[in-house]
Amino acid sequence: MTGRPHHSEYPALSKVREPGVTLSPEAARSASVVLAVVLVSVYIVAFFVQPLTTWPAWLRDPLRLPKDVMMQAIGQAVRLATGELRSHELRAGLYLFVTSGLLPWMLSAAVGRWRPGDLGFRRPSRYGWRLLAVGYVVAFPFLVWMARGAQFADPYLSQWRRSGAVAFGVYYFAAMLVEHFLLQGVVLATCRPGRRWPAARSDESAGGRGWRRLLQWVGLAQPIGGGGPSTRLTAWLGLAPRCLPAVLVSGLMFGLVHFGKHPRELLLSLPGGIAQAWMAYRSNTWLIPFALHLATAATTLLLMLRPG
């Protein structure tokens, strides 16, 4: 009798994967995360990375196009609504609101991740305020070094004098709010399986001594267990499984949006972005790194305004 043999008759054939068979769940999750990282990177580059004037036109112009089109559309909408465009800060603020807040939230809602908790808008864990205090102490000497950079203060103080203290403060508060929502809320949800923030990791009581006990006080040096190096490092950092890639991507995106800033600010933005992404997960909310960013920005402003 001819025909295709049945797998039950030939057990070895049951192990052969036929064309069109879907990936294993683990491979599908990995592929999904890779795709999410690519899409997030394209979005950040399209709307936030500022190409340098020294770059060749064939590269600079395409990179500027999405930003220019969006800015023109926002400016036209404001003119139609009010008859005028009062300030550059208003147009820039609306641009950040749309590209860092509204559009990412709409895209998250489109895949069913619109609830605040899915995107890290949560109550801080017990580590939150500790990390805020320790983060500020660690950051302070770097703020002094950054503020003393040649010409670092010039663009900020120029905007301060042009806009006034109130408008300057409101603009940067709103800009940092939507920046953290995008780079830590949305990105930390998008770049992990499930497209949402993980459940808060249960706190481990400090059981070490000396430096280990101090590290445990801020959520580090957690029990490791088994698994590969990445799994063990993730556990030691106090993160939920499969969160470390999202932390690294968020930190890289934080560095990219500071591209074109003063070299000292750009240099600090990458490690600072990674630290803030870890802090967001560990404190169970992106509001803690946002509060730290506000505190460090205000301190930097005072250092710039201080004579000498």
N, C-alpha and C positions, 0 to 999 in steps of 0.2 A: 504494500500500500504506500503510495507516494504522498508527498505533502510535507509541510513544515513540522519538524519534531516538537513535541510538547516539552516544556522545561522540566516537568515532573519525571519524564523519561530519561532526561540527561541533566542531572543536577548541576554539572559544571556550567551549563548554559545559563542557569539562573543568575550567575554572577556577572554575566556580560551586560554592560549598559548599552541599551539600544539608542539609536539616534532620536533626538527629541525629548529624551527623558530629562526632567528638571534637575537642577543642582540639589545637592544635599542642603538641609536647613542651615548648617553652619557656613557652607560656601555661599549660599544665597544671601545670608546676613552680611558676610564680608564684602560681597560684590555690591550690595545695597549701600554699605557705608562708603565704599570707594566712590560710587556714583554721587553720593551726597557731598563728599568732600570736593569733588570736581565742580559740581554745580555751585557750591558755596564759594569756592575760589573764584570762579568766573564772575559771580555776582559782585563780590568784593572788588575785584580788579576793575570791573566795568563801571562801578559807581563811586569808588573811593580812592583808588590809587591815582595819584597825580603824576603824570609823566613829566620829566625834567625838560626844560627848554633846550638842553644840549643834546637830547636824543634826536635821531634822524626823523624827518617828517613822516616817512612811511610807517614808522612805529608810533610816533607821538600822536598824530592826528586820529588814527582809529581808536586809540586808548582814550582820547579826550571826547570822542563823539557821543557816547552814551551820556556822559555827565553834562555836556553842553546842551544836548537835546532836552534832557530832563530839566535843567535849569531854565532854559528858554520857555518850556511849557509851564513851569511854575510861575515864572515872571508874567507870562501872558494871562494866566488864570487870575493872579492877584490884580493885574491892571483891569481886567474885565469886572472883577468884583468890587474894587475900590476906586478905580480910575487913576491910581498912581502906585508906584512902588517906593515906599518911604526910605528904605535903607538896604544896604547890602546884607546886614545881619538878618533882616527879616527874610530875604530871599534864601540866604544860606540856611537859616533855621528851618524854613519850610522844606527845603531840599533834604535836610537830614531827617526831618520828621517823616517825610514820604518814603525815602529810600532805606532808612534805618529802623523805622517803626511800622508805618502803615503797610507797605508792601510785604515785608517779612511776616507780619502777623497774618495778613490775608493768605499768603502762601502756606503758612502753618495751619490756618483754618481749613484750607482746601484739602489737606491730608488728615483732617480730624484731630489736629493738635492745637486747638485754639484756647483751651483752658489755661488760666494763669499758672497753675501748678505744673502743667506739662512743659512749660517754658521757664521754669525756675523762679517764678514769682511766689515765694513761700516765706514762711516764718523761719528765722535763723535757728540753727541748731545751737547747742551750748558752746560750740567752738567759735561761733560767729564773732562775738564781741572780743574774744581773746585774739583771734586772727586780725581783727581790725586794729587793735592796740599794738600788737607785735609787728604787724605789717608797716604801720606808720613809723615805729622806732627804727626798723630796718631800712626803710626808704629815706629817712631824713638826711643822712649824709650824702646820698646820691642826689637828692633835691638841691642841696647846697652846691655840689659839684656841677650840676646841670645849669643852675641859675647863673653861675659865674662864667659860663661859656661866652666867648666873644660874640657879640651881636645876637645872643639868644633872646634877650628881652625886647629887642627892637620891635618886632611885629606885634607882640602882645601889648606893649605899652602904647604903641601907636593906635591900636584898636581901642584901648582903654580911654585914651584922651579923645578920640573921635566919637565914640559911642556914649561915653559916660559910664560911671560905675554901675548903675542899676541895669542898664541894657547889656553891658558886658557880662555881669553876673548871671542875668537871666539866660542869655544866649548860651554860655558855657554850661550852666546847669542842665538846660534842655538838651544840648548837644551830647553831653556825657551820659545823660539818662538813656537816650535812644541808642547811643553807641554800645552801652553795656547790655541793653535789651537784645540788640542784634548779635554782638560778638560773643556774649556769654549765655544769654537766655536762649536765643534761637540756634546759634551755632552749636552750643553744647547739647542741645536736644537733637538737632538734625544729624550730627556726625556720630551717632551711636545707634545700635539696633533698637527698633521700636519708635524712633523719631520723637522721643520724649526724655525728659530728665529721669534718672533712676530714682527709686525709692530711697529715702534717707538711710544711710548705713547705720546700723546699730553701734552705739558708742561703746568702746572698750575701756574699762577702768584701768587706770595707770597701775602697772605692776612692776615697772623697772626701777632702776636707781640712777642717780646722777643725771647725765645728759639724756639717757633714754626716758627717764621720767619727765624731764622737761619737754622733750619732743612729743611725748604722749599727751602732754597738757594742751598742745595745740593741734592734736589729731594725727600726728605722725607716729612712726615706729609701731604700727599695728601688727598683730600676729600675721605671719606670712602664709603658712601652710604649704601645699604642694603646687605643682604646675611649673610652667616655663618661666624664664626671667621676667617677661612682661607681666605675667600674672602675679608673680611674687612682688615685683615693684609696685604694681597697682594696689595690692593688698597693704604693703608697707606704708604707702601714701595715704591709706584710709579711704580709697575710692572704691566704688562699686565695680564689678567686673565690666570690662570692655569700655571703660571711660577714659583710659589714658590717651588713645588716639584723638579723641575729641578735645582733650586738654591741649595737646600739641597743635592741632589745627587752629583752635581758637587763639592760642598765643601767636601763631604765625600770622593770622589775619589781623590781630591787634598791631603787630609790627608793620604790616602792609599799609594799614590806613594812616600810619604815621610817616610813610615814605614821603620825602620832600621836606620834612621838618629839619630843625637844627640837628647836626650829627650826634650830639650828645643825647638829645631826646629820642632820636631814632635808635641809637644803640641801646638805650634802656628799655625801649618799648617791647622788644621781643622777650627777654627774660621776665619783664614785668607783666606782659600779657599772659605768659604761661603760668606765672605765680598767681595771678588774679583768677585765671580759669580754674586752677586747682582749688583756690580759696572759695570760689563760688560753689563748686561741688561739695567741698568739705563742710562749708557752713550751711549748705542746703538752700542757698539762694544767691542770685547775682546782686542783690541789694547790698551785701557786705562789701564786695570789691568796688561797687559804685560809690558807696560812702567813703571808702578809702581813697578812691580817685578824687573825690571832691575835696577831701582833707589835704591831700598832697598838692592838688592844684592851687588851693587857697594859700598853702604855705609857700609854694613857689612864687605866687603873685606877690606876697608880702616880702619875700627875699628880693624880688625884682624892684619893688617900690622903695625898698630900704636904701637910703643914700650910702654910697660907697660899697 
